[in-house]
């Protein structure tokens, strides 16, 4: 039995170089396969089949908070369907955002010239998804995303 990380095959190759580089550097096999939800899961190969380990899937937002806002704000019906699907399938979804946010106060104070949505409104949306579907959100520096992703998958 070999433990590895599966990357959704709809994810653009090279989009998350930090994750791919971290896995390669740490001898963690990275395999591409269609995932039900999210971008990454911990898996194993048993009897020639790729099988998930645990119930955690990670959805990465390489475009930082702006990508997260686009996802949360533009198509709420599709988004709720996606998160509901995770909840109904018993999958714990973690949204990992490539942007360093050190505190809730920093997130609440966040502003961008590209959107009218404030950090406070974003935090409200995050809280709603956490309560409604059990979705967790983590923020990290781009250069640490591989390590954080592996840590989050390994502990769940």
Residue pairs with C-beta under 8 A, 6 or more apart in sequence:
1 44
1 45
1 46
2 29
2 44
2 45
3 29
3 42
3 43
3 44
3 53
4 28
4 29
4 30
4 31
4 42
4 43
4 44
4 45
5 23
5 28
5 29
5 30
5 31
5 40
5 41
5 42
5 43
5 149
5 150
5 153
6 30
6 31
6 32
6 33
6 35
6 40
6 41
6 42
6 43
6 50
6 52
7 16
7 19
7 30
7 31
7 32
7 33
7 39
7 40
8 32
8 33
8 34
8 35
8 38
8 39
8 40
9 32
9 33
9 34
10 34
11 32
11 39
13 32
14 20
15 62
16 39
16 60
16 62
16 145
18 98
18 142
18 143
18 144
18 145
18 146
19 30
19 40
19 60
19 145
19 146
19 149
20 30
20 146
21 146
22 28
22 145
22 146
22 147
22 149
22 150
23 29
23 30
23 146
23 150
24 30
26 150
28 150
31 43
31 50
33 43
33 50
35 41
35 57
36 57
36 85
36 89
36 91
37 57
37 59
37 82
37 85
37 86
37 89
37 91
37 93
38 57
38 58
38 59
38 86
38 91
38 93
38 94
39 57
39 58
39 59
39 60
40 57
40 58
40 60
40 149
40 153
41 52
41 53
41 56
41 57
41 58
41 153
42 52
42 53
42 54
42 56
42 153
42 154
43 50
43 51
43 52
43 53
44 50
44 51
44 53
45 51
54 153
54 156
55 90
55 91
55 92
55 156
56 91
56 92
56 93
56 94
56 152
56 153
56 156
57 86
57 91
57 92
57 93
57 94
58 93
58 94
58 95
58 96
58 149
58 152
58 153
59 93
59 94
59 95
59 96
60 96
60 98
60 145
60 149
61 67
61 68
61 71
61 95
61 96
61 97
61 98
62 98
62 142
63 70
63 98
64 97
64 98
64 99
65 97
65 99
65 101
65 110
65 112
65 122
66 112
66 114
66 115
67 97
68 95
68 97
68 122
68 137
69 112
69 115
69 117
69 122
71 79
72 79
72 122
72 125
72 126
72 129
73 115
73 117
73 125
83 93
83 129
83 132
83 133
83 135
84 133
86 92
86 93
86 133
86 134
86 135
87 132
87 133
87 134
92 134
92 136
92 156
93 133
93 134
93 135
93 136
94 135
94 136
94 137
94 138
94 152
94 156
95 135
95 136
95 137
95 138
96 138
96 139
96 140
96 145
96 148
96 149
96 152
97 137
97 138
97 139
97 140
98 140
98 141
98 142
98 145
99 139
99 140
100 139
100 140
100 141
101 107
101 110
101 139
104 123
106 119
107 119
107 122
107 123
107 139
108 119
108 120
108 123
109 119
110 118
110 119
110 122
111 118
111 119
126 137
129 135
129 137
130 136
130 137
138 148
138 152
140 148
